[in-house]
């Protein structure tokens, strides 16, 4: 229940300098006061820190600092108490047991943030941005998450909603006070131009969301090719570590080898696959099947060819298999004599052994996925898959409204589609949502957040 006082460990479990046990609710201060030997917390000012000890009756559990945030000026708008104790799984867990035994209940995943949303402290886009900040793996992704956290995504959506509401209001006014007796005049002069302009804006937001998703989620990248073309060497060169085993024996890589690399704001989820060939080895066959599955799911293919070998049947099959994918053809072993004859116009030549050409490959990848004017500081991108899906639904409802206008349907029927578009936008910010959606979203949060 929302009236309960909840508690959780808000820091990662394990040895560390500091751990934090967080409480939120009407009884948070009273509960902590029962186990705290130090200043009187009930008389303390909000946004203050107090030194003392956590006690289990007469036994000192730990020397702590207490951070106090009184309602309504707190993250959840409730009283929040944070106990800063020494790091370590036992100490924090012991303190959590004490606060639970004195009346708090264990918080559900994301429940602190959920309370902030339910109390109007943040909207749903800001709530989801909290986890994006935690999961950020690059400067660009962190900047993108912070824009969501500061309310920039909400402002973007509200701007569209306001324009849409002006169109809906025009219909309502005309129904109550018919300024235009001619439906065609009303539609062509007022409703149609404004709605088409709104569709253009939604389309541009959807288009730009591609870059937002790349910044937020990274690019699933498969390194493919036949055996011994240097896939594992290129993986190691990109990661700048010996992640994969490299030998001259064909079939050395039998399973998927993965790694992550940050290329100036883009995170690549690199996957080194088994060399694809005909093989009677059952273990290698499993690796080859996994490689084919990775190819199907990958967003980028690094197709590796050997400068010292001519194209063969397997190469041609892989070229055909990846023809419709985002693909970069990489010619490896350029330090050896050239036996590879090809007509590809845009290859990247490297020597993984000598680490030459790797920087050109990195730049090619980045230019493929981020246009030069992408700037997360000056532009707001949608990056959350749920937000993008709702934006698409809003655009579809607007298109149906335009179709109704062009067919000169009654304006009250057109209004239904326009209101549906507004509802889809409202579902992004959470002004129109369901309990089941909230439960699903916040269940993905970590405990204590």
Secondary structure, DSSP 8 states (H G I E B T S, - for coil): -TTS-EEEE-S-SSS-SEEEEEEESTTHHHHHHHHEEES-GGGS-SSEEEEEEEEETTEEEEEEEEEEE-TTSSSSSS-EEEEEEESSHHHHHHHHHHHHHTT-EE--TTHHHHHHHHTTSS-HHHHHHHHHHHH--SHHHHHHHHHHHTTHHHHHHHHHHHHHHHHHHHHHHHHHS-S-S-HHHHIIIIIHHHHHHHHHHHHHHHHHHHHHHHHHH-EEEEEE-STTSSHHHHHHHHHTS--S---SSTT---S-EEEEEEETTEEEEEEE----S----HHHHHHHHHHHHHHHH-SEEEEEEETTS---HHHHHHHHHTTTS-EEEEEE-TTS--------SSEEE-BTTTTBSHHHHHHHHHHHHS-TT--TTT------HHHHHHHHHHHHHHHHHHHHHHTT--HHHHHHHHHHHHHHHHHHHTSS--HHHHHHHHTTS-TT-
